[in-house]
Amino acid sequence: MENKEVLALSSLFDAIGIIEKGIEKIYHHLLKSKRIDNLNEVAAQYDLTLKRGYKICAVLNELELVQIYDRPMKIHLATPIIPLWQKIVNKRIEELTNLFQEQKDRDADPKNVEDINFIQKEANDLAEKHNFLPLFSKVDIIKIIDRHDPGIITINAIISALQSHETVKILHWIKGNKSLGDPIMTYNIFNGMTMRFYPIEKKRNIQCLQCGDQVRRVYVDVNRNARCEEIINSLTRMGFMKNPEMEPTLTTMDFNDINIVDLDLTPIENNLRTLELITAVGFNDGEIFITLNII
């Protein structure tokens, strides 16, 4: 039964254009276990390398099928599952409209019955093949190809401006210049309808994955011309013990992508920067979080 489920998932990923070795196995594991706390163990369970595991999780994260917590790295199954897959199928329908545009040399017209029928047939063939019922009605197809979602871009502008201002304040504050004021230490909620800010209090969580008491966080200096393997050596000199069953690995998080640092290249060749946040795995007692200083 389990093999049939894995094969069905493999076919499903193929249908949406995702060809990634082992992705169906990792996702099947998540469907059963809901989360992955140790990617190295799970990857090894399915005869996959840790690097392959990182790549699979990055793809699943891009599809919004998982949520990744980077420090320490935890992978949680995103829910609700059916609406998430429905969103992926809808995206596939949008791709079909692009296919229509290529074949017909024009955009699909939501008022043209032939256009609607063409996309509806392709979409429902996909839905029936993978049992994504109910099938798409003509109204569903029209909504997808004639979408006009409102977006309040002014809110984004306001929040990004405030964040930029706070960043400038923090940079001055770190250098001892208090003339711009102290950084905000509370949580602020902005109501765009009333144009008011509401501060809220939130106590520090000692179990936080980012700043909890159990988190191991260090600063590491590395020469810009040295190989990144020197970062691993620095951790060893600090007293961190390597896990004999796991190869030491350094990763960075770049939006939806998990990047693996090539230990044979220099920090510059790896596109690393001073104050880069790096996660080190392959040591006893879990991940180590590094703030890099390139000298």
C-alpha positions in Angstrom: 0.0 0.0 0.0 2.8 2.4 0.9 4.6 1.8 -2.4 1.4 2.6 -4.3 1.0 5.8 -2.4 4.6 6.8 -3.2 4.1 5.9 -6.9 0.9 8.0 -6.9 2.8 11.0 -5.4 5.6 10.5 -8.0 3.0 10.6 -10.8 1.4 13.7 -9.2 4.7 15.6 -9.0 5.5 14.6 -12.6 2.1 16.0 -13.7 2.8 19.5 -12.3 6.3 19.5 -13.9 8.4 18.7 -10.8 11.1 16.2 -11.6 13.2 15.9 -8.4 14.6 12.6 -7.4 13.2 11.4 -4.0 10.7 14.2 -3.6 7.8 11.8 -3.4 9.5 9.8 -0.6 10.2 12.8 1.5 6.7 14.2 1.0 5.2 10.8 1.8 7.2 10.8 5.0 5.8 14.2 5.9 2.3 13.1 5.2 2.7 10.4 7.8 4.9 12.1 10.4 3.8 15.8 9.9 7.4 17.1 10.5 11.1 16.3 10.1 13.4 17.3 12.9 16.5 15.5 11.6 16.7 15.7 7.8 20.0 13.8 7.7 18.3 10.7 9.3 15.2 10.9 7.1 17.3 11.3 3.9 19.5 8.3 4.8 16.3 6.3 5.5 15.4 6.7 1.8 19.0 6.3 0.5 19.3 10.1 -0.3 22.2 12.3 0.5 21.8 15.3 2.8 22.4 17.6 -0.1 19.6 15.9 -2.0 17.4 16.3 1.1 18.1 20.0 1.3 17.2 20.4 -2.4 14.0 18.5 -2.1 12.9 20.6 0.9 13.7 23.8 -0.9 11.4 22.6 -3.8 8.6 21.6 -1.4 9.0 25.0 0.3 8.8 26.8 -3.1 5.5 24.9 -3.7 4.4 26.0 -0.2 3.8 22.4 0.8 6.1 22.7 3.8 7.2 25.3 6.3 10.9 25.5 7.0 12.2 26.8 10.3 15.9 27.6 9.6 17.5 27.8 13.1 17.4 25.0 14.0 16.2 23.5 10.8 12.8 21.9 11.1 10.5 20.9 8.3 6.8 21.0 9.0 4.0 19.7 6.7 1.9 22.7 5.5 -1.8 22.3 6.0 -4.6 22.2 5.0 -3.3 19.8 2.3 -6.2 19.7 -0.2 -6.4 23.5 -0.6 -2.7 23.8 -1.0 -2.7 21.2 -3.8 -5.7 22.9 -5.3 -3.7 26.1 -5.5 -0.9 24.2 -7.2 -3.4 22.8 -9.7 -4.8 26.3 -10.3 -1.2 27.4 -11.0 -1.0 24.6 -13.5 -4.2 25.8 -15.1 -2.5 29.2 -15.5 0.3 27.5 -17.2 -2.2 25.9 -19.5 -3.5 29.4 -20.4 0.1 30.3 -21.3 0.2 27.1 -23.5 -3.1 28.3 -25.1 -1.5 31.7 -25.8 1.5 30.0 -27.5 -0.7 27.8 -29.6 -3.3 30.4 -30.5 -0.9 33.4 -30.5 -3.2 35.4 -28.2 -4.4 35.5 -24.6 -7.3 33.4 -23.5 -10.5 35.3 -23.7 -12.8 34.7 -20.6 -15.8 35.7 -22.9 -14.9 33.2 -25.6 -16.6 29.8 -25.1 -14.0 27.9 -27.2 -11.2 29.3 -25.1 -12.9 28.3 -21.9 -13.7 24.8 -23.2 -10.1 24.2 -24.2 -8.7 25.1 -20.8 -11.5 23.4 -18.9 -10.8 20.1 -20.7 -7.1 20.2 -20.1 -7.7 21.1 -16.4 -10.3 18.4 -15.8 -8.1 15.8 -17.5 -5.4 16.6 -14.9 -8.0 16.7 -12.1 -9.5 13.3 -13.0 -6.1 11.7 -13.4 -5.1 12.6 -9.9 -8.5 12.5 -8.3 -8.8 16.2 -7.5 -12.5 16.4 -7.4 -14.8 18.2 -7.9 -14.0 19.0 -11.5 -13.6 22.6 -12.7 -16.7 24.4 -13.9 -16.7 27.0 -16.6 -17.1 29.6 -13.8 -14.0 28.3 -12.1 -11.9 28.6 -15.3 -13.2 32.2 -16.0 -12.2 33.2 -12.4 -8.7 31.9 -12.9 -8.0 33.4 -16.3 -9.8 36.7 -15.6 -8.4 37.3 -12.1 -8.3 40.8 -10.8 -7.1 40.4 -7.2 -6.9 43.8 -5.4 -3.6 44.6 -3.8 -3.0 47.4 -1.3 0.6 48.2 -2.4 0.6 51.3 -0.2 0.6 49.2 2.9 3.7 47.4 1.7 5.4 50.8 1.1 4.6 52.0 4.6 5.8 48.9 6.3 9.0 48.7 4.2 9.8 52.3 4.9 9.4 51.8 8.6 11.6 48.7 8.5 14.3 50.6 6.6 14.1 53.5 9.1 14.5 51.1 12.0 17.5 49.4 10.3 19.2 52.8 9.9 18.6 53.5 13.6 20.0 50.1 14.6 23.2 50.7 12.6 23.7 54.1 14.2 22.9 52.7 17.6 25.4 49.9 17.3 28.1 52.5 16.5 27.1 54.5 19.6 25.2 57.2 17.9 21.9 57.6 19.8 20.8 60.8 18.1 18.2 59.0 16.0 16.7 57.4 19.1 16.7 53.8 20.4 15.4 50.9 18.3 11.8 49.8 18.9 11.7 47.1 21.6 8.0 46.3 21.3 5.7 44.8 18.7 3.7 47.3 16.7 0.5 46.6 14.8 -0.4 49.1 12.0 -4.0 49.6 11.1 -4.1 51.0 7.6 -7.8 51.8 7.9 -7.5 54.0 11.0 -3.8 55.0 10.3 -2.9 54.1 13.9 -0.2 52.0 15.5 -0.9 49.7 18.4 2.0 48.4 20.5 1.7 45.0 22.1 3.7 43.2 24.7 5.1 39.8 24.1 7.5 38.0 26.5 10.6 36.4 25.3 10.1 32.7 24.6 13.0 30.7 26.2 12.1 27.8 23.9 12.3 30.0 20.7 14.0 28.3 17.8 15.9 31.5 17.0 16.9 33.0 20.4 15.9 30.4 23.0 18.3 29.4 25.8 19.1 26.2 24.1 20.3 27.8 20.9 24.0 27.6 20.2 25.1 30.8 18.5 28.7 31.8 17.8 30.8 34.4 15.8 33.4 33.0 13.4 36.2 35.0 11.7 37.5 33.6 8.4 40.0 35.0 6.0 38.5 36.0 2.6 41.1 33.9 0.8 40.8 30.8 3.1 38.6 27.8 2.1 35.3 27.7 3.9 36.5 24.4 5.5 38.2 26.8 7.9 34.8 27.6 9.4 34.4 23.9 10.4 37.9 23.9 11.8 37.1 27.1 13.9 34.1 25.3 15.4 36.2 22.4 16.3 38.8 24.7 18.0 35.9 26.2 20.0 35.2 22.7 21.4 32.3 21.6 19.3 32.6 17.9 18.6 31.9 16.4 15.2 29.2 13.8 14.8 31.0 10.7 13.5 27.9 9.6 11.6 27.2 12.8 9.8 29.4 14.9 7.5 29.8 18.5 8.6 27.8 20.8 6.4 27.2 24.6 6.2 24.0 26.1 4.8 22.5 29.5 4.3 18.9 30.4 3.7 18.1 32.7 0.8 14.4 33.4 0.7 13.0 30.0 -0.4 16.3 28.4 -1.3 18.6 26.5 1.0 22.2 26.9 -0.2 25.0 24.5 0.7 28.3 26.2 1.2 31.1 24.6 -0.8 33.9 23.9 1.8 36.5 23.9 -0.9 35.8 27.4 -2.0 36.5 30.7 -0.4 33.8 32.8 1.3 33.8 35.2 -1.7 33.5 32.4 -4.2 30.5 31.1 -2.1 28.9 34.6 -2.3 29.1 34.9 1.5 29.2 38.3 3.2 30.2 39.6 6.6 27.3 39.0 9.1 26.1 36.2 6.9 24.0 33.8 9.0 25.1 30.2 8.5 23.8 26.9 10.0 26.3 24.2 10.7 25.2 20.6 11.0 27.2 17.5 11.6 28.1 18.2 15.2 27.0 16.6 18.4 24.0 18.1 20.2 22.5 19.6 17.0 22.9 22.7 14.9 25.3 25.6 15.5 24.3 29.0 14.3 27.2 31.1 13.0 27.5 34.8 12.4 30.3 35.2 9.9 33.0 37.9 9.9 35.1 37.9 6.8 38.5 39.5 7.4 
